[in-house]
Amino acid sequence: MHAASKSPQARPAPKPLAGKAGPKQTLKPKVRTAKPAPRLPLTGLVLILDPGHGGEDPGAHGVFRGENVWEAPYTFDQAARVKYFAEQRGAKVFTTVACKEAGGHQNWPAEQVLEWKKNCRFTLDGSQVVAGKRGLDRRVRFANQIAKKHRGQKMVFLSLHFDIAGEDSQGAFVIVPKEYKPTIAQRLVNSLNGLASTAPLRVAGRNGQKNIHVLRGQNAVRERVLIELGNFRNEHDNYIIRNYETRNRFAIRIADALQQHLKGGRK
Ligand SMILES: [Zn+2]
């Protein structure tokens, strides 16, 4: 059973805007060609979204009522939501990976675990998504292509993940490159802190973190971070990750952080 139980047929038919014989032009919005496009809060920002895993690589998983809760469908759902809100606010958004069946988001109840879709391709070359260095390189190479094409514009690279840690470990955290802390990192922590318990920044290659490939020096985008938005092994996190409303709030908070970032300047 899907959440969308209301079928369009069940709703009353919308009232026509004008009578049958009414003038046609009342239905048309007035077009003023001389007016410039409105400047939205994220106009001028280039956002590269990197949803973790996908294709043959489902990522980490937790368990809910005996069913595996895979990471990949949730990272893609999360990316679709971030893309939506960022674009609404005027950002130009690119995604490193796209899945055919998982193009959009799913407003399913938390009790219904998202399905793992396998038909995912790298935007770089259209090849099937694979795990490991070969796959991660394609994500970075795509980011570099975008960086080159949009040189001089404010740009952020966001890799989206959920993770597994000890049962007591709760909340989101933002991982930064080993060498420095991008400005966007603290803004994300501050923004997400209002929602979930967000740990202080973690540095790739320290604090038990692996040297995260997409954050290494080969990635030409200076403002690059990886966000782990929750721990599947923690019962509370496992619930809030499955709850689409939380994923929506995460997306809004991420868009808020991007807005702060753009206002604060620095590429
Ligand atoms: Zn992951």
Boltz pocket constraint, residues with backbone or C-beta under 6 A from the ligand:
constraints:
  - pocket:
      binder: B
      contacts: [[A, 52], [A, 53], [A, 59], [A, 60], [A, 71], [A, 160], [A, 161], [A, 162], [A, 163]]
      max_distance: 6.0
